[in-house]
Amino acid sequence: MRVGGMWDVAAKHLKKMDKLKTASEKLDCIVDCSQMLIKSFSLVGSKEKPVTADDIYPIIVNVVIKAAPRRLVSNIKYILFLFSFI
């Protein structure tokens, strides 16, 4: 799978967050998206130069814009609210 394809899959994980009900399912979508991005960087990264936040931040922004999740902020607030009681 090419790296751009992996970014598309990461965006799909974010999109499906609105369809889920529980906070743990929504959090799993964010984790799956993050893991897909990390895997994509492991494919193109080198051992001499590790991946930094400066490298990955523009990609995260691109994936979030591409996914355009309708209620991203409210979903994150919901997750944070429910997990604050644990």
N, C-alpha and C positions, 0 to 999 in steps of 0.2 A: 504494500500500500504506500502510495506517495504521501509526503508530509501534508500537502494541501488537503488531501482526502481525509487525513486524520483530523485536521482542523474542522472539516465539515462534520465529522462524527462527533467531535467535541461540542460543536454548536447544536447538534441534534439532542445531545444530553441536556443542554440548558433549556431547549424549547419544550421538552416533555415535562418540565418541572410544574407547569401550570395544571397539568392533568392529574397530578398526584395529590393525595389528601394529607398524608402524615408528614411531620417534620423530618423524620428519619429518611423517608423516601425522597423528599426534596433535597436533603443533604447528600444523599447517595448520588443524585444527579450532578451536583457540584463536584463531588469527589471523582466521579467517573470522567467528567470534563477535564479536571485537573490532571488526572492520570493519563489521559489521552495526550494532553499537551506535553507532559513530561516525557512520555514515550517518543513523541515526535522529535523532541530535542535530543534525546539519546541517539536517535538515528543520524542526525546531522552534526552533532557535537563532536568535539575532539577531546582527547585525554589531556592535551597540553593546555587547552583553554576551556575551563569549566563554564557552564551556562550561568549567567548572572541575571539579576532582576532587570537590568537594562536591556538584556536580550529578550526576555520572555514577556515583559509588560506590554509592548506594542502588539504582540500576538494575542494576549488575553483580551485586550481592547478590541482587536479585530474580530475575534471569535464572538465576543458579547454583542458587538454591533451586527455581525452576520446572523446570529441567532435571534436577535431582537425579541427577547422574552418579554411578554407583556407586563408581567407583574414581578420583575426581578427584585426590586427593592422590598416590596411587601412580602415576598416569599422569604427573603433573607431576614427581615424583621421577625417574621413568624418563627423561623428556625431559631433565631437567637432568643426570642421570648420563651419558647417552650424548653429549650435546653438550658436556660438560666436557672430553672428550678431543680435541675439534677445536681 
